[in-house]
Amino acid sequence: MGKLGIFFAEGCEEIEGLTVVDVLRRAKMEVVSISITKEKMITGSHNIRFETDELYENVDFTEYDGIILPGGMPGTTHLGAHAGVNKQIKVFFESGKLVAAICAAPSVLGAAGILKGKKATCHPGFEEKLTGAIVMAEKVVTDENVITSRGMGTAIDFGLAIVSYYGTNELLEDVKKHLVYA
């Protein structure tokens, strides 16, 4: 199935990150939460504190099959300003590995130049930051190895799209059943 990393920055949208981690772990997928700060403790945009599994500088990204960016403000700004995050986005995309982002975070993908000619979605108001993308208003958009989603209210759909990307339809339906998700 693959090993996935999800980047967390101060001011991230907690639900967009933690819901995705929860959905993927329910699917028995290996997902590692990665702080891009010097601390494992992160404070989200709604002052919810939580601890990540790893620090960015301790991660060997060659062991990973995909990366995920939650949105939120100023978390998205911090992700976009982090040289390492930008490097990994490009490396993963160019090697055909999954790059997924939700809410405002697809703007980081746009700034990195990987959305050119790709269908993508984002939080309303960030569309112009999806440089080169074919902008959609769908909850979740998958275009080859790029998955994007609109925001907090689509976090479960986003997580399920990642499960679908790596898993079987049977696995997807099983996870949905246990989430009591119609």
Buried (B, 14 or more C-beta within 10 A) or exposed (E): BBEBBBBBBBBBBBBBBBBBBBBBEBBEBBBBBBBBBEEBEBBBBEEEEBEBBEBBEEBEBEEBBBBBBBBBBBBBBBBBEBEBBBEBBBBBBEEEBBBBBBBBBBBBBBBBEBBEEBBBBBBEEBBEBBBEBBBBEBBBBBBEBBBBBBBBEBBBBBBBBBBBBBBEEEBBEBBBEEBEEE
